[in-house]
Amino acid sequence: MNYTGLIIGAATFLCIGLFHPIVIKAEYHLGVGCWWMFLVLGVGCVVGSLFAGSTLLSTILGVVAFSSFWSILELFKQKERVEKGWFPKNPKRSAKTGADRMDNKD
């Protein structure tokens, strides 16, 4: 029996499931200015995937890489969801810090 597909499927499921709350917490505590952290993680996982010794590890690193890249988009969408009132706004963080300042041109 070959369990590789099931392992990759489970890893993908877990990765997507973990990145969802990470994006929510990152936007709440850091704002959209932390997008570069997801980029660095994604690029690091791409490099790791290219040089991984096994197909399974390479695939899982690829899944993490592209989940991280997708999280950059979701981070900015999360900001919009907060502005709509769907998620709580962090009262300790000013709306005009970091990359948020670039979005609000007033």
C-alpha positions in Angstrom: 0.0 0.0 0.0 1.1 3.5 -0.7 0.3 6.1 1.9 2.0 9.0 0.3 -1.1 10.6 -1.2 -2.9 10.3 2.1 0.0 11.9 4.0 0.1 14.8 1.5 -3.6 15.2 1.7 -3.6 15.3 5.5 -0.6 17.7 5.5 -2.4 20.0 3.1 -5.6 19.9 5.2 -3.6 20.7 8.3 -1.6 23.5 6.6 -4.7 25.2 5.4 -6.3 24.7 8.8 -3.4 26.2 10.6 -2.8 29.2 8.3 -6.4 30.4 8.7 -6.2 31.3 12.4 -2.5 32.5 11.9 -3.7 35.1 9.4 -6.5 36.2 11.7 -4.1 36.6 14.7 -1.4 38.2 12.5 -3.7 40.9 11.2 -5.2 41.5 14.7 -1.8 41.9 16.5 0.5 43.1 13.7 -1.7 44.5 10.9 -1.1 43.9 7.2 2.5 45.2 7.6 3.5 41.7 8.5 2.9 40.4 4.9 6.6 40.1 4.3 6.9 37.4 7.0 4.6 35.2 4.9 6.7 36.0 1.9 9.9 35.0 3.6 8.4 31.8 4.9 7.1 31.0 1.4 10.4 31.6 -0.3 12.2 29.6 2.3 9.9 26.7 1.8 10.2 26.9 -2.0 14.0 26.8 -1.7 13.7 23.9 0.8 11.3 22.1 -1.5 13.8 22.4 -4.4 16.6 20.8 -2.3 14.6 18.3 -0.2 15.9 14.8 -0.4 12.5 13.1 -0.6 9.5 13.6 -2.7 7.2 13.6 0.3 9.1 16.3 2.1 9.5 18.4 -1.1 5.7 18.2 -1.7 4.8 19.2 1.9 7.3 22.1 1.8 5.7 23.2 -1.5 2.2 23.1 0.1 3.4 25.2 3.0 5.1 27.6 0.6 2.0 28.3 -1.5 -0.2 28.4 1.6 2.1 31.1 2.9 1.9 33.0 -0.4 -1.9 32.7 -0.4 -1.9 34.0 3.2 -0.5 37.3 2.0 -3.7 37.9 0.0 -5.8 36.7 2.9 -4.1 39.1 5.2 -5.3 42.0 3.2 -8.8 40.5 2.8 -8.8 40.0 6.6 -8.2 43.7 7.0 -11.3 44.3 4.9 -13.3 41.9 7.0 -12.3 43.7 10.1 -13.3 47.0 8.6 -16.7 45.6 7.7 -17.1 44.5 11.4 -17.0 40.8 10.7 -14.0 40.4 13.0 -12.9 42.4 16.1 -10.5 45.3 15.6 -7.5 45.5 17.9 -8.1 48.5 20.1 -4.4 48.7 21.1 -3.2 49.1 17.5 -3.6 52.4 15.6 -5.3 52.1 12.3 -2.5 54.0 10.6 0.6 52.0 11.4 2.9 50.1 9.1 1.4 49.1 5.8 -2.1 50.2 7.0 -0.8 53.8 6.5 -0.2 53.1 2.8 -3.8 51.9 2.4 -5.4 54.9 4.1 -4.3 57.9 2.1 -5.9 60.6 4.1 
